[in-house]
Amino acid sequence: MLSRRRHVRIDTQRLVLRLPRHADFRPWAALRSGSAGFLQPWEPSWAPDHLTRKSFTGRVYWAQRALAQGTAVPLFILRRDDDTLLGAITLDNIRRGPAQAATLGYWVGAAHARQGYMKEALQAVVYYSFKTLELSRLEAACLPENAASRGVLEACGFKYEGVAQSYLQINGRWRNHVLYANLRHDRRGRTDAG
């Protein structure tokens, strides 16, 4: 059971996925700031205090609470060889009971894009979600024109399910999103998630 857990660590061939820590503030702020032009077209508008230590401290405490309550698993993605922060992936809106589902969100810094890191992280989180958390369904959404995000989802066994109208405000505008899902026991075709 996810509740009462205080730590999650997922290791892959090249990566370590773990909860954010207070000591991550400077690398996180530098990566987000240096990748702003790369990230902002795909994300909700950043609050004026987005890159401040106070805001980051709130994120760390939220991550700890969400994990303890079993509602989310917010993970930073670090390169194993040198502990460089590459991005983040969050398993959020975990729903138990008859749904056994959650939503995935993720981002990677501009300098680390298109190197297979997000695919590796996403595959690890999908496996963890199905095997450890025993979820049945993972959902993700992205802008229709975000070919990189759509490609990584499809490479990790997610299948297109449709379009959600005015799904999220992205960069200040309500935007349609394409919806994807990965099922633990997918009858729609083979997935590698188990």
N, C-alpha and C positions, 0 to 999 in steps of 0.2 A: 504494500500500500504506500502511496506517495506521501500521505500526510505523516507528520512527525519526522520526516527526513530533513536534515539540515544541510547535507552536502550531496551533490551529484557530480560525478566526474566520468566522462566518457572519453576513452582513448581510441584513436584510430592510427593508421600507419603514420600519418604526418601531423596529426592534430591532437590537441587536448581541448575538450569542451568542459567548461566549469562555470559556476556562478561568478558574477562580477564581484570584485573586492574593492574596498576603498582605495587601495594602492594602485588600482587600474586607472584612476582618474586622468593622469597626464597622458598616458598612451591613448586612452579612449578619446579625450578631447582633441589631441593632435590628429588622430586618424579621422575623426568626424569632421573637423575643421578643414583638413587637407583634402577631404573627399566631398566637400559640400556640393560642388557643382555636379559631381557624379551621382550623388544620392538624392538631392532635393527634388529632381523631376519625378521621383518614384515614391516619395514619402509625404505624409501630412506635413504642413508647414511647421517649421521649428519655432518653439516659443522663444521669446527674447532672451530668456535665461538658459536656453538649451545646453550650452557648452560650459556652464558654470559648475564649480565644485558643489555648491548647494544642491543644484538640480541632480547632479550625478549621485550625491549622497542619498537623495530620495530614491533614486533608481536602485541603489544597492539594498536599501532597506525594503523596498517593494519586492525585490527578487527573493530576499530571505523570507519575507512573510508569505509570498505567493507559493513558494516551495513548501513551507511548513503547512500551509492550509490546503495544499493539493490542487490549487487552481492554475498554476503555471510552472514551467521549468525554463527560466531565462538563463541562457548560457552564452558566455563569451567563447569565441573561437581563437585559439592560440596555436601558432606553429610550434610543434614539439621541439625542433632543433634549437631554436633560439628564444622561445617564449614571446615572440612578436604577436601582438594583438592584430588579428586579421579582419574581424567582424563579429557578428552576433547572430544567434538563432534562438527563437523563443517558441516554445510549445505553450500556447495560451488558451484561455477559455476552456479548460479541461472540464468536461461534463461527464459525470458518472451516471449511475442508474441505467435506464434502458438505452441511452445514447452511446456511452463509452467512446466519446469523440473529443477532439481538440483541434485547434487552429494553429497553423505554423506561420511565422513571420521571420524574415531574415534580412541581413544586409552584409555587404563585404566592402572593405575600403577599396578605393580606386586602384591603388598600386598592387592589390592582390587579386583583382578580378581576372577571370578567364585563365586561371591556373588549376582549376579542378578542386579548389578548397571547399567551395560551397557544396558541390556535389558530394564530396566525402563527408562533410558535416551533416548534410541532409540525410544521407543514407544511414549514418550512425544514429541520428535522432529518430528516424523512422523505425529502425530496428529496436531501439530502446523503448519507444512508445508501444510497439506491439508485443515485445517479449517481456519487458520489465513492468511496464505500467498496464499491460493487457488491455490497451485501447483497441477499438475495432475500426475506427475511422479517423483519418487525418484530413483536414481541409486546408487549402491555401488559395489565395486570390492575388492577382496581379493585374496591372494595366494591360490591355490587349496588345499594345505596341512594345511591351517589355519582352523582347525575344529572348534575352539571356535568362530571365526568370522562368519563362515558359519552358525553355529548353532544359533547364536544370530540373524542374519539376517532372517533366516527361521522362528524363533520363533516370529519375529515381522512382519510377513506377506510378506517378500520379497521372490520372486521366481527366481530360477535359469534361466538365459537366454542364457548362452553360455560362450565361452572362448575368451578372447582378447589376441592375440599373442604379446609378447614383450610389454606389456601394460605400465609398469613402471620400472624404475631402483630401485631395492630393494637391499639394502646392497651392492651396487656397481655393480649389474648384471641386465641386462634386463630380466624381468620375465613375464611369462604368468599369467593372472589373470582370475578368474571366475567372471562373471558379474551377478548381481542380480538387480531386480527392484521391486518396490512397486507402484501400480497404485491406484489413488484415487477411481476410478470406475473400479475395476478389474474384467473383465469377465472370467479370467482364474481360478477363484475359490475365495472363501471367504477370506477376510482379516479383521483384527480387527481395522484397521486404520480409518474407517468411510468413 
